[in-house]
Amino acid sequence: MGALSVSQFVDLMVGGLAVGCVYSLIALGFAMIMRATNIIHFAQGEVMMLGCMCGLTSVWLLPVLPLLAVVAVGMAASGIIAVAMELAVYRTLRRRRVPIMNLITATVGMSILCINAARIVWGSEPLRFPELFATTAYEFGGVRVSPQLFWIWSWASASWLRCSSSSSTRAPALPCRPWRRTPKRRSSWEQT
């Protein structure tokens, strides 16, 4: 195998940066959930997947739905699923004062449940969203970048900038760093 040409190296670099941006967004989600709930939530990706699939279903049912409405449907579905998980499973376990390892195991169980529910509802074959971006590549200084990679970079950079600009000494405008409050001390009759 020979050496890489400059264009091949640039293509690999562009793709690698986009994949790195996706991983950084996933890590940011894990950090936000960990700081807000004090547990590692292994069903995070599956909740997002179910929201995405609900958005895709809304496109199938109402093909004239604009993109922002599809995104809103997906976000609302993810939120409803996450709240249902919190109320039905995690809060119940916390009320019973189970060890933290049991909570983490419950997140793995919810992940498996979400995956299998998606297989039952939508099947196991890959599904495709309608075209959201142009198919012709953008060109920046002789470097061709696909529109998908460009928007991945843009969203990841915007998210990183918004989250890194919030200070830990004040409540942020966006929920990147959940505001930590000192827990209210319970009275003796509430601790039963």
ABEGO torsion letter per residue (X at the ends): XBBBBAAAAAAAAAAAAAAAAAAAAAAAAAAAAAAAAGBBBAAAAAAAAAAAAAAAAAAAABAABBAAAAAAAAAAAAAAAAAAAAAAAAAAAAAAGBBAAAAAAAAAAAAAAAAAAAAAAAEABBBBBBBABBABBBBBGGBBBBAAAAAAAAAAAAAAAAAAABBAABBBABAABBBBBBBBBBBAAAAX
